[in-house]
Amino acid sequence: MSIGLSLPADLLVSLGEAAIASDAEQKFRARSLPDVGRTLRPGNGTPLWNTLRDQAKAHLKKRGSQADLGRHLNLPRQQINAFLAGSRMPDAERTLQLMAWLMVKRSEQDSE
């Protein structure tokens, strides 16, 4: 009978040791690896977006200008406001469209 009981006990001990080793390995990887593939959030870690946002803000002070930009980007005005407030970031395509819009606004400003 002790042979029958020792096999599950050995199995449980082995599983427990494997779980502890796996947990330790995951904790080590979490500490040592950068956040590869994670979505960026607006803030101090996104200096290029912060600069682009600040430059766009300068052209969006006039009433209705955020709504106009929203129509250009095919987005609601509220989403444009969230981009400018720093709580959200646009996808890559809309960021490129925003850069093109900003270039047009700058050229219009230079020609005046």
C-alpha positions as CSV (number, residue, x, y, z in Angstrom):
1,M,0.0,0.0,0.0
2,S,2.8,2.4,0.7
3,I,4.0,2.0,-2.9
4,G,0.6,3.1,-4.2
5,L,0.6,6.2,-1.9
6,S,4.1,7.2,-2.7
7,L,3.6,7.5,-6.4
8,P,0.9,10.2,-6.1
9,A,3.0,11.9,-3.4
10,D,6.1,11.8,-5.6
11,L,4.0,13.2,-8.4
12,L,2.6,15.9,-6.3
13,V,6.0,16.9,-5.1
14,S,7.3,16.9,-8.6
15,L,4.4,19.1,-9.8
16,G,4.9,21.4,-6.9
17,E,8.6,21.8,-7.6
18,A,7.9,22.4,-11.3
19,A,5.3,25.0,-10.4
20,I,7.7,26.8,-8.1
21,A,10.4,26.7,-10.7
22,S,8.0,28.0,-13.4
23,D,6.8,30.8,-11.2
24,A,10.4,31.8,-10.4
25,E,11.3,31.8,-14.1
26,Q,8.3,33.9,-15.0
27,K,9.1,36.5,-12.3
28,F,12.7,36.6,-13.5
29,R,11.6,37.2,-17.1
30,A,9.1,39.8,-16.1
31,R,12.0,41.7,-14.4
32,S,14.6,41.3,-17.0
33,L,12.7,41.7,-20.3
34,P,11.5,45.0,-21.7
35,D,7.9,45.5,-22.5
36,V,8.2,44.3,-26.1
37,G,4.9,44.4,-28.1
38,R,2.9,46.4,-25.5
39,T,0.8,49.3,-26.6
40,L,2.3,52.7,-25.8
41,R,0.3,55.0,-23.7
42,P,0.6,58.8,-24.0
43,G,2.9,60.3,-21.4
44,N,6.6,60.8,-20.6
45,G,7.5,57.7,-22.6
46,T,6.1,59.1,-25.9
47,P,8.1,62.3,-26.5
48,L,7.6,62.3,-30.3
49,W,3.8,62.1,-29.8
50,N,3.9,64.8,-27.2
51,T,5.7,67.1,-29.5
52,L,3.3,66.4,-32.4
53,R,0.3,66.9,-30.1
54,D,1.7,70.3,-28.8
55,Q,2.3,71.4,-32.4
56,A,-1.2,70.4,-33.4
57,K,-2.7,72.2,-30.4
58,A,-1.3,75.5,-31.6
59,H,-3.5,75.2,-34.8
60,L,-6.6,74.0,-32.9
61,K,-7.4,77.0,-30.7
62,K,-10.1,78.4,-32.9
63,R,-13.7,77.3,-32.2
64,G,-14.7,74.4,-34.4
65,S,-11.2,73.5,-35.5
66,Q,-11.2,70.2,-33.6
67,A,-14.4,69.3,-35.4
68,D,-12.8,70.2,-38.7
69,L,-9.8,68.0,-38.0
70,G,-12.1,65.2,-36.9
71,R,-13.9,65.4,-40.3
72,H,-10.5,65.3,-42.0
73,L,-9.4,62.3,-40.0
74,N,-12.9,60.7,-40.1
75,L,-13.1,60.7,-36.3
76,P,-15.5,62.3,-33.8
77,R,-14.5,65.6,-32.3
78,Q,-14.4,63.9,-28.8
79,Q,-11.6,61.6,-30.0
80,I,-9.6,64.5,-31.3
81,N,-10.1,66.1,-27.9
82,A,-8.8,62.9,-26.2
83,F,-5.7,62.9,-28.4
84,L,-5.0,66.6,-27.5
85,A,-5.7,66.0,-23.8
86,G,-3.1,63.2,-23.8
87,S,-5.5,60.4,-22.7
88,R,-5.4,58.6,-26.0
89,M,-3.2,58.2,-29.1
90,P,-4.3,57.7,-32.7
91,D,-3.3,54.7,-34.7
92,A,-0.4,54.9,-37.2
93,E,-2.5,55.8,-40.2
94,R,-4.2,58.7,-38.4
95,T,-0.9,59.9,-37.0
96,L,0.4,60.1,-40.5
97,Q,-2.7,61.9,-41.6
98,L,-2.3,64.3,-38.7
99,M,1.3,65.0,-39.7
100,A,0.2,65.7,-43.3
101,W,-2.6,68.0,-42.0
102,L,0.0,69.8,-39.8
103,M,2.3,70.3,-42.7
104,V,-0.5,71.8,-44.7
105,K,-1.4,74.2,-41.9
106,R,2.2,75.3,-41.5
107,S,2.5,76.0,-45.2
108,E,-0.7,78.0,-45.1
109,Q,0.6,79.9,-42.1
110,D,3.9,80.6,-43.9
111,S,2.2,81.8,-47.1
112,E,0.1,84.4,-45.1
